[in-house]
């Protein structure tokens, strides 16, 4: 049965989304691992259906500086994919990819930004590739965009996009660990309600 | 300790005499401060979208038009006089350089335009503004003095 709001999802459907998150995230972790030359794991994904302010609280301090790589999904699914990483995660990438330490997060050099975009691009596309082959949905991805700024400001973009017709947003979340260290990153998949119906239909859940 | 009242996304708070109204990390959203200096009454509204449109959305503070109207109605009930109100706005950034430009790509800019349009239609003038660009802003209204401050990452706090 088609749903009209996120809250109508039942436990089975939520479990399926967790599974999608886990397969997408696992694939993304493998890709990240081969670029960074380190062991990368993803913690168990979560499925959160939250009000705007709860969603922000869930992710952290709204004024915290983070980097985010943003990709819009279109095709059979629409929504947003966002890879949010803290300074410590970004530093780890800078160090492992470029051998750099102490980069100025607010004044990244072009090569630093390119490295972050590249990481975001690889992580997001491996996530989506795994999801597409599992579910058989065709998803097109926009060119990835990077922003380094306050978490709240960054999240205002998906919240405004998803919040147009809903007072809640749904996030499938997942956190990476590099060599066992949790460095606070979050892989967020934010589908719209219609996309959830498409996914469930493709997977034969009625 | 000074009273600090936090205003969430799609939210509005009113207070008088003293205390600070604060809304954190406005990205494409807009913070709108209203202040009646005669009775030291202040409101801070945080909207995220330009127009309510046809929907029957119950959350009036989500949209510029319905949010401003409801804030003015409440301020009126608290004794504010419209022609004394000082309004300032912040936010409306373009956090990501999105392709195509249309639709939600420039939501921040559309928010800012519509907030100004609605305020003007209500006969209110914007006397301080910090909008646009590509960074988030935290906005504060000190209700004891009516002063409005904006702070952003890596920039000194400024008074609007």
HADDOCK unambig.tbl for C-alpha pairs under 7 A between the chains (distance, minus, plus):
assign (segid A and resid 52 and name CA) (segid B and resid 9 and name CA) 6.54 0.50 0.50
assign (segid A and resid 53 and name CA) (segid B and resid 8 and name CA) 6.12 0.50 0.50
assign (segid A and resid 53 and name CA) (segid B and resid 9 and name CA) 6.09 0.50 0.50
assign (segid A and resid 62 and name CA) (segid B and resid 24 and name CA) 6.36 0.50 0.50
assign (segid A and resid 62 and name CA) (segid B and resid 25 and name CA) 5.96 0.50 0.50
assign (segid A and resid 63 and name CA) (segid B and resid 24 and name CA) 6.65 0.50 0.50
assign (segid A and resid 63 and name CA) (segid B and resid 25 and name CA) 5.78 0.50 0.50
assign (segid A and resid 145 and name CA) (segid B and resid 96 and name CA) 6.09 0.50 0.50
assign (segid A and resid 145 and name CA) (segid B and resid 97 and name CA) 6.47 0.50 0.50
assign (segid A and resid 146 and name CA) (segid B and resid 96 and name CA) 6.67 0.50 0.50
assign (segid A and resid 147 and name CA) (segid B and resid 95 and name CA) 6.44 0.50 0.50
assign (segid A and resid 147 and name CA) (segid B and resid 96 and name CA) 6.10 0.50 0.50
assign (segid A and resid 149 and name CA) (segid B and resid 135 and name CA) 6.30 0.50 0.50
assign (segid A and resid 149 and name CA) (segid B and resid 136 and name CA) 6.62 0.50 0.50
assign (segid A and resid 149 and name CA) (segid B and resid 153 and name CA) 6.95 0.50 0.50
assign (segid A and resid 150 and name CA) (segid B and resid 25 and name CA) 6.10 0.50 0.50
assign (segid A and resid 150 and name CA) (segid B and resid 136 and name CA) 5.95 0.50 0.50
assign (segid A and resid 152 and name CA) (segid B and resid 25 and name CA) 4.85 0.50 0.50
assign (segid A and resid 152 and name CA) (segid B and resid 26 and name CA) 6.70 0.50 0.50
assign (segid A and resid 152 and name CA) (segid B and resid 27 and name CA) 6.90 0.50 0.50
assign (segid A and resid 153 and name CA) (segid B and resid 25 and name CA) 4.95 0.50 0.50
assign (segid A and resid 153 and name CA) (segid B and resid 26 and name CA) 5.14 0.50 0.50
assign (segid A and resid 153 and name CA) (segid B and resid 27 and name CA) 3.59 0.50 0.50
assign (segid A and resid 153 and name CA) (segid B and resid 28 and name CA) 6.89 0.50 0.50
assign (segid A and resid 153 and name CA) (segid B and resid 136 and name CA) 4.84 0.50 0.50
assign (segid A and resid 154 and name CA) (segid B and resid 27 and name CA) 6.30 0.50 0.50
assign (segid A and resid 154 and name CA) (segid B and resid 95 and name CA) 6.28 0.50 0.50
assign (segid A and resid 156 and name CA) (segid B and resid 27 and name CA) 5.59 0.50 0.50
assign (segid A and resid 156 and name CA) (segid B and resid 28 and name CA) 6.10 0.50 0.50
assign (segid A and resid 156 and name CA) (segid B and resid 29 and name CA) 6.62 0.50 0.50
assign (segid A and resid 157 and name CA) (segid B and resid 28 and name CA) 6.41 0.50 0.50
assign (segid A and resid 160 and name CA) (segid B and resid 48 and name CA) 5.94 0.50 0.50
assign (segid A and resid 160 and name CA) (segid B and resid 49 and name CA) 6.53 0.50 0.50
assign (segid A and resid 161 and name CA) (segid B and resid 104 and name CA) 6.82 0.50 0.50
